[in-house]
Amino acid sequence: MDQTARITRYLASLDASTNFWLTHSLDREHGGYFTCLKREGQVYDTRKYVWLMGRAVWMFSRLYREREAKPEYLEAAKLNLDFLRKHARREDGAYYFALSREGAPAAFQRKPYGAVFVCIGLAEYARATGEQQYLEEAVELFWKIRQWIADPALLGRARHGQSQLADVMVTISMLQELMPSHDDPRYAELLNQMLDEALAHQHPELGVLTENILADGLRRDESLPGGRLWCSGHSAEVSWFLLRILDEYPDAAKKTRVLDNLERSLELGWDAEQEGLYYFLDTQGLPMLELEWDMKLWWPHTEAMLALAHAWRRTGDTKWLRWLDRMDDYNWRTFVDDPGAPSKAVPGAPSGEWFGYTDRSGRITHNAKGNHYKGFFHVPRALWLACGELQAG
């Protein structure tokens, strides 16, 4: 596909997604936003999910700062941020997973990820508005999260003794949001440490990034399913984070490893019979504990799309564009609910926002547009950032 046409397509889908969430999700009565939305936008669960609100703060703020300073973008960001700052943090500094519509605690996970996305939301909102108090909150929260990752017992979890790829990636994400606005000599050292730790997850034979390795010496243990687990979308997603690190700290050998990971993630993760990326796979091809392993989800495909745009910009190799053509074709006929897209037939009027879940064949299994995992983040982030990579390339 011609790159101008691709960018036009991406921006049109970005606008459709943004308009869907602006129209249907915002709770102007109590604050925050609803993410459990039916195909046409009706709310089916009024609980509000902290990590999704943090992501929305980031996304609306980024669009305000980079695309167009529309007041409604900043209003949506502030509506979520004010709700989070008022209700989401516990007395001990940890963050709830879910809140009631009015802001009462509804669920708590012994994981740091809700706080992670509050952190990046605070940092981006500070950049968009210039209000440094939010940056100071983000910095303070970042170092708390680092403690929680280093010692899971602080959040009530067992000390698992593992390096988890998710923890590496979110640390990189927070650093890349803080560093443009906040100078701290520890950031660069930690960022490069996370680069090396991510590459330690690279499987020596397959070339992909696995989810879990032993933190003691960053060793591999494939005796249990968790040590063999890998996610094609997650492995691809980490690639573009790492390529951004290597922009600042060039290393040809590490760049080759990152690009090899991306290529192998797509080659081994692609369903040759039904197309699309499998959700989870086992490094030894053994049976999966995850029953949804062969489903096709929206976010691995959007992350792969974004990683491919990053790889093409940095190499100029057209193989990445060929992969991007394949990914776009699959995404638009499978996930994009748009009158102009050959998407799957689902009763109801198309909304423009993407579906999230299909079975292996690409048949829509959940016709909701959002839930407690899918909100205003992966689709618009991939579309917007990919446009930036394609335009710069």
N, C-alpha and C positions, 0 to 999 in steps of 0.2 A: 504494500500500500504506500502511496505517496505520503511523505511525512506531513505535508500541509493538510492533506485530507485526514490523516490520523489525528493531528492536533485538533482540527475542527470537530471531529467525532468525539474526542475526549472532552473538549470543553462543553459541547452540547450535553453530554451525559453528566458532567459535573454540575451544570446548571439545573438539570432535571432532578438530580439527587439533592442538591442544596434547597431547591424550592420545595421538594417534598418534605424535608425535615423542618424548614421554616414554617410551612403551612400547617403541619399536623402535630408536631412534637412539643412545642413550647408550652409550658404551664405558667401562664402569666398570673394566675391566682396565687399559687403557692411557691413558685420558683422552680428551677430545674427543668428537665424535659423528660417526656415519656419516650421510651425506646421500643416498647412492646406494641407495635402498630401492625394492623392488618394490611392487606394489599392496598386498599384505598386510603389508608391512613387512620382508621378508627383505632382507639386505644382498647386493648384487651387485658392489660395488666397495669395498674397505676403505680406500682412500685418503681423506684428510681435507682439506677445502678451506678455506683460511685465511679467505677473505672470508665464507664461510658460517658458520664458527665465530664470527667476530666478530659477525655478525648475530644468531646464536643467543644470544650473551651479552647483547646489547642486548634482545632480545625477552623472554627469560626474566626478566631483571632488571626490565624495565618492567612485566611482569605481576605480579611480586612486589611492586613498589613501588606500583602503582596499582590492581590488581584485587584481589589477595588475597595475603597474606604466607605463601604455602605453602612449607614448607621444600624441597619437591622442585623448585620453580622456582629458588630460589637455588642449590641443589645442582647443577642442570643448568647454570646460568650459570657457576658456579665450576669445574665439570669441564672446560668448554670454555676458560675463561680461563686456568686453570693450564696446560693443554696448550699454548695459544698462547704464553704467556710463557716457557715452557720450550723450545719447539721452533721457533716460527714465524719468529723474527727472525734475519736473517743478521748476520755480524760487522760489516758496513758499515751496519747499521741498516735496510736494506730487508727486505721480507717475502716469503717464499716464497708461491707460489700454492697448492701442494698438498704434503702430507706423507704419508708411509707411515702405516700404522696405529700403529706404534710411535713415530713422530715424526721419522723421517729425511727429508731433503729429497727431494721427488718431482718438483716442477716449479717453475719460476720464470718469471713474466711481468714484462716490463719496464714495468709499469704500477703506479700507486699504490693501486689499489682495495682490495687485501687489507688494506693498512695503514689505509685509511679506515675500514673496518668494525671493525678492532681498536680504533681510536680511539673510535668511538661506543660500542662495547661497554665499554671501560674507563670512559668517562664515565658511562654509565648504571649500571654496577655500583657505581661510587663513590657515586652518588646513592642507590642501593638499600641500601647497607651503611653509608654514612658513612665508609668507609675512604679517606682523602684521598690515600694513596699512588697509588691507581689514577687519580685525577683528575690528579695531577701527571704521571703517565706519558702520559695522554691529551693534555695540553697540550703536552708536549714533542714528542710524535708529530705533533700537528697542524701545528706549525711546520716539521717536516721534510717533511711531505706538501706543504705550500705551496711549499717549495723544489723538490720533485720535479715539481710541476705547472708551476712557472715555467720550469724547465730540465729537460726530459725526458731530456737527455743524462746527467744524474746517475744515471738508472736504465738507461742504455745505449740509449736511444731517440734517433732522429733528431729534431732540432729542427724541428717541423712548422709552426710559425708560425701556428697556429690557436687560436682560442678554441673549446674543445669543451664543449658543453652539459653533458656528464657531469661535467666538472671543476668547472664552475660549481655544479652541483647538489650535488655531494658536499661542496664547501666550505661551502655554506649548511647542509647537514645537520650537519656537524661543529660549526659555529658555534652552531647552535640547540641542540645537545647540551651544549656547553661553557658557554654564557653564563649559564644559570640557576645554575651552581655556581662559576663562576670569573670574577672581574672583571678585565677588561683593556680599557683605553680604545681599543685598536686593533680590537676585535671589531665595534663598531657601525659604524665607518667601512668596514670590509671587508664587512660584511653588506650595507650599502647599495650598495657598489661591485658586489657580486655580483648584486643586484637589477637594477641598470642593465645589467650585462653580459648577464644572462639576457634582458632585454627587447631588447637589441641583436640577439639571435638571432631575433626575431620577423620573419617574412617580411612585407614591406610589402603584398603583394597578398593572400596566403592567410591571414595572421593567426596562423599556427602558429609554434612554435619549431623551427627547424631545428637539426641536430646540429652543424654546423661553419660558422664564419665566420672570416675572416682576423683575427688578433689585432692586426695593425697598423691601428689606427683602427677596429677592429671593423667591417670592411667585408665585403660579401657577394661571393662568387665562385661562380657557378653553371656555370662552364665544365666542371667535372668532377663525376662522380656524388656524391662526398663533400660537395660544396657544395650539392647539391640534396636531400640525404637528410634525411628527417624520420620520426619514430616517433610515432604518435598517442598511445601509452601514455606515452612519456617526456615528450612535450609536455604531456600532461595532468598527469603526476606533478609536474613542476616548478611547475605552477599552485598546488598547495596549499602547497608550500614558500614561494612568493612571497606568497601571501595571508597566511601567518603573519608574514612580515616586515612587511607593510603593517598588520597589527594593531598593531605596535609603532611604526611610522613611517608614519602615514597619508598617502596621496597619492591623491586621487580619480582623477586622470588615469591613473596607473599601475595602479590597481585595475581601471579599465575595460579597460585593455589586457590585464591578466591574465585577466579573465573572458572577454574576447573570444577570447583564445588557447584557453581551455578549450572554449568553445562551438565554435569552428572546428575544433579537434582532433577533437572528437566527430563533427561534421557531415561533415567531409572524410575522417575515418579510418574511418567506419562503412561496412560492406559492405551496400549497399542490397539486394543480391540474396540473400546467404546469412546476413546479420547478423554481428555481432561486429566487432571492430576489427582492421583489417589491421595486420600487424607493422611493416612499413616501406613508405614511399611516396616518390615522387620529385616535387619541387615542380613540374616541368614535364610530369609524366606520361610520362617516358621509361622505357625498359626498366631494370629493377633488376639490379644485380650480385648482390644478396642473394637467393639462391635460395629462401629461406624467407619472402620478403616478404609473401605472401598467407596465411601460416599465422595461426592464432589462438592466442595464448599467454596463460597465466593472468595474468601480472603486469601487462600493459597494462590488463586489465580490472579487476583489483583496485585499481590506481592511479587509474583513471578513477572507480571507485566512491567512493574516498576523496576525490578532488578534488570530486566532485559534492556530497558531504556538507559539505565546507568551503564551497563556493559557496552552497549553500542557507542555511547558518547565517548567512552574512555579508550576504545579500541578502534572504532571505525570499521569493524569486521561485520560484514553483511549477514553472517550466520545468525547474529543476534536479532536482526530485523526479520529474518525468515522465521525464527522462533516467535517473534512478537506478532507476526501475521497469523501464525497458527493460534497463539493465545487469544488474540483479538477475535478471530473468527469463532472460537469456542465460546468465549465470554459473551459475545453479542447474541449468539443464537441460543445460549443456555441460561444466562443469569439476567441479562438486561431486559427489563419490562418496559418496552418502549414501542409506541405505535409503528415506528419506522424500522424496528429490529425484528428479525425472524425468530422471535423467542417462542418458547413452548406455550401451547394454548392452555391458559388457565382462566377459569370463569372470572368475570369482573373487568373493570376498565383499567387499562395500563396506567401506571402512575409515573413511570420514568425512573424510579428507584430500582435497584437490583434485587432479585431474589437471592437467598443465601444458601439454600440447601437442595441438592438433588441426589438421586440414587446413582448407582454406577453408570447407568445408561444415559444420564442427563435429564431424567424426568423429575420435575419439581416435586419435592416431598413436603415442603412447608411453604405455603403461599403468603406467609407474613413477611413484611418488609423489615421488621426489627424484632429483637428479643433481648434477653439479658446478656447476649454476647455481640449482637450486631446493632450498631447505632451509626451515628454520623461520623465515620472515621475512615475505615479501610477503603471504601469506594472513592470518596472525594480526595483522600490523601494520595492514593495511587494515581488518579487521573490528573490532579493538579501538579504533583511533583514530576510525573512522567512528562507532562507538557514542557516543564522547565528543562528537563534533560534533552528532550528532542529538539527544542528550539536552540539550546546552547550547542548541540552537536552539529 
